[in-house]
Every structure is written in structure tokens, then in C-alpha cells.
């Protein structure tokens, strides 16, 4: 699993003081971008190749509240990639090690020219490994 750490800001919480539900998705996405960018498959590469990730399904499970100024760590791992469709599991942990949320993402590699899902390319596989 690959780790992504951040501190929850005041602008990311709702009226109850909890991390806003939409921000969970944003933070999980930031963690995924951090992984592929660090492995050479960032936005510049996607535009150059005209191929990038597309989400097909998202399942988010809330387990514990996350509050302002909590430090969280998101751990991400590729679960499987069969044919054109892959699955990533991401887990959010609070500083005390308690799991706060879990996200399962089904995704594929999208060809921006043909507007279709395609088999993973060698560059894309390397970014996910």
C-alpha cells in the first residue's frame, strides 16, 4: 500500500464539524493522483498520450468521524486489473491508527481519441504497480 498524508482544514468540514462527505472523495482522489504522478503518469503524460483514468464505480464507507485538524493517512492498493477494468482499495486512517473510511474504486483506462475504455498500456501498468 502507498501512503498519502494530510491535515484536515477548517474549509473541509460541515456544520457538525465533521469532514464533509464530498471532501472524502476529493482526498481519496488526491491520493490516487499523487501515486500516478509520482510514477511519471501525471496530467502532462495523459494529454501527450491522450489516455487517462476514468471511474466506473465508487463505493465509500464511513466508519469513524474525522474532525478539523485531524491528521489522516490514506493507504492505497491495486486490488486487481482484469481486462479493461481495475479496482483500487483505499483506506483512510486517523493519527491513532483507527480506520475512518474505506473506498473501493472500479476504473479503467480511457482513450480520449476513440472515447472508449482500452486495455492497460505498459506505461499505465507501471504507474499502478
Secondary structure, 3 states (H helix, E strand, C coil): CEEEEEECCHHHECCCCEECHHHHHHHHHHHHHHHHHHCCCCHHHHHHHCEEEEEEEEEEEECCCCECCCEEEEEEEEEEEECCEEEEEEEEEECCCCEEEEEEEEEEEEECCCCEEECCCHHHHHHHC
